[in-house]
Amino acid sequence: MLPSRHSSRPRSVLVAVLLLLPAVLALTASAALAAGPATVTVEVEGLSETKVPPTQITTTNTAVVKNNSEGHPEGSCTGTSAAGALELATAGNWSGKWYGGELGYAVESIAGESYPFTGSYFWDFWLNNKAQEEHGICGVELNAGDRVLLFPCHFEMNVACPTPLGIEAPAVADAGETVTVTVKQYNTKGEASPAVGANVAGGGVSASTDFQGHATMRFSGDGTYTLHASGSNEGPPAVRSETTICIHEGNDGTCGTRTTTSSAPVQASPSSNSHPYTGPFALVARFGSVSDGHVYRRGHAPRLLSGTVIAHSAVTSISLELRRRFKRRCSTYDATRERFVKARCGTGSVFKVASGGTSFSYLLPAQLSAFARAFPEAQLTVMEDITPVLLDRLRAGTIDLAILALPVRGHEFESFPILTERLFAALPQKHRLAKRKSIALKDLRSEPFLLLRDGHCFRETAVAACDRARMHPQIIFESGQFSSLIGMVVAGMGVSIVPEMAIEEKTHCRYVRIADQQAVRTIGVARLRGRSCTRAHEAFVSQLRDKTV
């Protein structure tokens, strides 16, 4: 008998841990009668990103054999099982420990996201929107049209696992036409109910569902768009879902039709949901201060440009384009000159705001514009990266100054502070300590922590604060962006430590000051020792001090 996903795990008995921990389990091939090859859809959703978008594959009769920790083959599943489908959809990029007998493989890692069999998370396995509580991926033989879904679930008593969303949209619609999108949420038995307050975004349009799970959208231009559905912050935890919609402009022959088609909804299926967005640019989600194609009224545009990118492949850079139009006069934002310049209406210039990751934040122009006016002949280039990379660039002479957390390691650098800020605990709104004015880090000793990954200077600051409190944080998730960590906190996945400048009041989580008087970080400017500085360099540093201290 396989463990139930709702089982509680005794923490004091080692044998009970091994037998009762729920996980995605792969049974031996003899547990199910092998079927023939079938065309199915596989999707893997990670904690913060899609690891495998809905992907249509055809299973084979080739057995699936994974290597153990010593690199030797161990165990075997049929190629026509859910394990065989996962093998094809990930190109073999998953692993698990072989337990033999009834358990077979316990899946632990998929596409680089790992949850050890004895950890606090496990990979939950669903088939056709129904939880597979008695079978693992080796023990389920697939039929044509089946949908395999895996996602992380937190193993803790009284904490509900997320359940999948299903999104339905017209296969085809006309530009400017009102389109109704329906989002459902499934329970473990496969029963669907309306997903109230779910967020739907795609094609530069975003909307929230009503009490019937319906969202109304209207697309301004033709093209094939991927619509992403995510759960409400106030609703039950949900697993993301997506589908596609083709938009045409009248009888233009696009979308495989020459006439306006019916907008009768069709459920996301392998044929309509297995073609992720492949255009040259990623889509920007509605979260944050910036959304794709948004128009702001005069005087109401945000100074902080931030957002999250949704993409199905690695994001190498994120760029923005800002346009301004007043009557018939148009201009575009020039990031080099820090001002709007004249441009032909409908055109603009892009500027990079991030060199990777899935989130971006752009705030420097207010400080830089005065410098640009005072030194119009100076060419000012701004780049963002982690501390080790910035220091390497200082050594190589490719940058003149670096703004980072102090102290800086290395006798070849000289640095000086420009501001000091307090550290705060980021907590879910309903956390037991959320209403306090300040807390001690030791009060969070038993909480799951979300921190920046190694290489980011603030990680060292956060870990040092924990060390002073004589506590070792239980780190369950690491990211390269504060926005990703805050999103996880909002979802109730854990707590985090953030600097004062990272606080965003509209993120639906609580920021509580850490009582430790040493819980601060100092931001400063570093440069290569002995390198001569121009008058422009000194003026820029002086302005940073004036604006921040």
Summary of the structure (lengths in Angstrom):
residues: 549
radius of gyration: 25.9
end to end distance: 63.9
largest distance: 78.2
contacts: 1685
relative contact order: 0.09
helix: 16%
strand: 37%
